[in-house]
Amino acid sequence: MRKVLGKYQDRIKGMKLTDYRVRILNSGTEAVTRVLIESQDETGERWTTVGVSPNIIDASFQALMDSIIYKLVKSNAPA
């Protein structure tokens, strides 16, 4: 993932995943998955992002992308 971000690699190099949780919100064929990702940067600051989807991979990707975007915004990365 870091390689795909090209010019933003340096902005997220100190970022790491510290917790990954999955919750199934209801049961049956219409189950909704909620993924919570906790991340931490090089300064020790932590934040949590959430992804929600019937598909666990999609929910995980949403949460991960939100975490990366948060880090980029926090570090004032240029557009």
JOTAVEN-V532209 format. One record per pair of residues at least 24 apart in sequence whose C-alpha atoms are under 6 Angstrom apart, sorted by the first residue. I is the first residue (numbers start at 1). GAP is how many residues later the second one is. Records with the same first field share a line. If there is no record, write none. Layout:
I->GAP + GAP
//
This chain:
14->27 + 28
15->25 + 26
16->24
35->24 + 25
//
